[in-house]
Amino acid sequence: MKEVNMEAWARKAHFDFFSSFDLPFYNTSFNLDITGLKECARRLGVSINHSLVYLTIKAMSPILNFRYRIERGKVIEYEELHPSFTHIKPGEDLFHFVTVPFQSDLQAFDALAKQKISDRAVHLDVSEREERTNFVFITSLPWIPFTAIDHAIHFDKDDSVPRVAWGKFFEDRGRTLLPYNIRVNHRFIDGIHVGHFYENLVHEVRDLLAGASQA
């Protein structure tokens, strides 16, 4: 990671403008086409939820604006992102926080996530989130095909960790659609950057499906 030189930063005026807002956050929701992803995950022997976590991080990481954070009053640029997501074990109704170092290979990521879940004894262990903020917080509501959602956050304008959520997928005219939401800090991320993320995510889903079909 490295500290951003604010005086030479092209985004400084935008950052300062949105810093004057009491709540510089916004949500965007859309339906993501995941037709064939369930079957793909099954063929690869991986979790569909872990696949979505993996695809999210892979799509977000190349976009610089998603890798900015505020730490100790300074703007920091991270080189990589890692997911911290919720998981409910079968038979339970309390979720666990699962923080997994991102892996470039889906099956390796899935295996590591499953091991982390198996080893998890404490539901709300956030010790792995300490000392750094290059995370993306992810949750899922597989019971609800939502059209909009909000996230629990600290009322802190310096909270620059993106929040992602998805809901219950549904069928529409032969396509499988997933309600998908992202919440970001406008001090760093504008609509165009969310648009780039959406395009990357669509591409990553298609690329995974194409690669799996050729394997």
C-alpha positions in Angstrom: 0.0 0.0 0.0 1.0 3.6 -0.4 -0.1 7.0 0.8 -1.8 9.2 -1.8 -0.2 12.7 -2.4 -3.3 14.8 -1.9 -1.9 17.9 -3.5 -1.1 16.0 -6.7 -4.2 13.8 -6.7 -6.6 14.5 -9.6 -9.6 13.6 -7.4 -8.8 16.0 -4.6 -11.6 18.5 -5.4 -14.2 15.7 -5.7 -12.9 14.1 -2.4 -13.2 17.5 -0.6 -16.6 18.2 -2.1 -18.1 14.9 -0.9 -16.3 15.2 2.4 -18.6 18.1 3.3 -21.6 15.7 3.2 -23.0 14.3 6.4 -23.6 10.9 4.6 -21.4 10.6 1.5 -22.6 7.0 0.8 -24.9 5.7 -1.9 -26.4 2.3 -2.9 -26.9 0.8 -6.4 -29.0 -2.3 -7.0 -29.3 -4.4 -10.2 -30.2 -7.8 -11.4 -27.1 -9.8 -12.4 -27.5 -12.5 -15.0 -26.0 -15.7 -13.6 -27.6 -18.1 -16.0 -25.6 -21.4 -15.9 -23.5 -20.4 -12.8 -25.2 -22.8 -10.5 -24.5 -25.7 -12.8 -20.9 -24.4 -13.4 -20.2 -24.3 -9.7 -21.6 -27.8 -9.3 -19.3 -29.1 -12.1 -16.3 -27.5 -10.5 -17.2 -28.8 -7.1 -17.3 -25.3 -5.5 -19.9 -23.3 -3.5 -22.1 -21.0 -5.6 -21.8 -18.4 -2.8 -18.0 -18.7 -2.8 -18.1 -18.3 -6.6 -20.0 -15.0 -6.2 -17.6 -13.8 -3.6 -14.7 -14.7 -5.8 -16.2 -13.1 -8.9 -17.0 -9.9 -7.0 -13.4 -9.4 -5.8 -12.0 -10.3 -9.2 -14.2 -7.8 -10.9 -13.6 -5.0 -8.3 -9.8 -5.3 -7.8 -8.7 -3.8 -11.2 -10.6 -0.6 -10.5 -8.3 1.8 -8.6 -11.1 3.8 -6.9 -12.3 0.7 -5.1 -8.9 0.3 -3.5 -8.7 3.7 -1.8 -9.1 3.8 1.9 -8.8 6.4 4.7 -6.6 5.3 7.5 -5.5 7.6 10.4 -6.7 10.7 8.4 -4.7 9.8 5.3 -5.8 8.4 1.9 -4.2 5.1 1.2 -4.0 3.1 -2.0 -4.0 -0.6 -1.6 -2.7 -3.0 -4.3 -5.2 -5.8 -3.6 -8.6 -6.5 -2.0 -9.8 -9.4 0.1 -13.4 -10.5 1.1 -14.9 -10.7 4.5 -18.3 -12.3 4.2 -21.1 -13.8 6.2 -21.9 -17.5 6.4 -24.5 -19.5 8.2 -23.8 -23.1 9.0 -26.6 -25.7 8.4 -28.9 -25.9 11.4 -27.9 -22.5 12.8 -29.5 -19.1 12.6 -26.4 -17.0 13.7 -24.0 -16.0 11.0 -20.2 -16.1 11.1 -17.8 -13.6 9.7 -15.4 -15.3 7.3 -12.3 -13.4 6.2 -10.4 -15.2 3.4 -7.2 -14.0 1.6 -8.2 -13.8 -2.1 -6.9 -16.5 -4.4 -6.7 -16.0 -8.2 -7.9 -19.6 -8.7 -11.6 -20.2 -7.9 -11.1 -23.8 -6.7 -8.2 -22.8 -4.4 -10.3 -19.9 -3.0 -13.3 -22.2 -2.4 -11.1 -24.8 -0.6 -9.5 -22.1 1.6 -13.0 -20.6 2.4 -14.4 -24.0 3.3 -11.4 -24.6 5.6 -11.9 -21.3 7.3 -15.6 -22.0 7.8 -14.8 -25.5 9.2 -12.3 -24.0 11.6 -14.5 -21.1 12.7 -15.5 -21.4 16.3 -16.4 -17.8 17.2 -19.3 -16.2 15.3 -18.2 -12.6 15.5 -14.4 -12.8 15.3 -13.2 -9.6 13.6 -9.5 -10.0 14.6 -8.5 -10.6 11.0 -9.8 -7.2 10.1 -7.5 -5.3 12.4 -4.6 -3.3 11.2 -5.8 -2.8 7.6 -8.9 -2.0 5.7 -8.4 -3.5 2.2 -11.6 -5.6 2.6 -14.9 -5.8 0.8 -17.7 -6.6 3.2 -20.2 -9.1 1.6 -23.4 -10.6 2.8 -26.2 -12.6 1.2 -30.0 -12.8 1.7 -30.8 -16.0 -0.2 -34.4 -15.9 1.2 -35.4 -12.6 -0.4 -35.5 -11.5 -4.1 -35.0 -7.9 -3.0 -35.2 -4.8 -5.2 -33.3 -2.6 -2.8 -31.3 -3.0 0.4 -29.3 -0.9 2.8 -26.3 -1.8 5.0 -25.3 -1.4 8.6 -22.5 1.1 8.8 -20.7 3.2 11.3 -21.7 6.8 11.0 -18.2 7.6 10.0 -17.4 9.4 6.7 -13.9 7.8 6.7 -15.5 4.3 6.4 -14.5 3.6 2.8 -15.0 -0.2 2.7 -17.5 -1.2 0.0 -20.5 -3.3 1.0 -22.0 -5.9 -1.3 -25.1 -8.0 -0.9 -27.1 -10.3 -3.1 -30.5 -11.9 -2.6 -32.5 -14.9 -3.8 -32.1 -15.6 -7.5 -35.2 -15.9 -9.7 -36.1 -17.1 -13.2 -37.2 -14.6 -15.9 -37.8 -15.6 -19.5 -35.3 -18.4 -19.3 -32.6 -16.4 -17.5 -31.5 -16.8 -13.9 -31.2 -13.4 -12.3 -29.6 -12.4 -9.0 -30.6 -9.3 -7.1 -27.2 -7.6 -6.4 -26.4 -4.5 -4.4 -23.3 -2.4 -3.8 -22.8 0.5 -1.3 -19.8 2.8 -1.7 -18.4 6.0 -0.4 -18.8 8.9 -3.0 -15.6 10.5 -1.7 -13.8 7.8 -3.8 -16.3 6.1 -6.1 -18.6 7.8 -8.7 -21.3 6.2 -10.8 -18.8 5.6 -13.7 -16.7 3.4 -11.4 -19.7 1.4 -10.3 -20.5 1.1 -14.0 -17.1 -0.3 -14.7 -17.5 -2.7 -11.8 -20.8 -3.9 -13.2 -19.2 -4.4 -16.7 -16.3 -6.3 -15.1 -18.6 -8.5 -13.1 -20.7 -9.4 -16.1 -17.5 -10.2 -18.0 -16.1 -12.3 -15.1 -19.3 -14.4 -14.9 -19.3 -15.1 -18.7 -15.5 -15.8 -18.6 -15.9 -18.4 -15.8 -18.8 -20.1 -17.7 -16.8 -20.2 -20.9 -13.7 -21.6 -19.2 -15.7 -24.2 -17.4 -17.4 -25.4 -20.5 -14.1 -25.9 -22.2 -12.5 -27.8 -19.3 
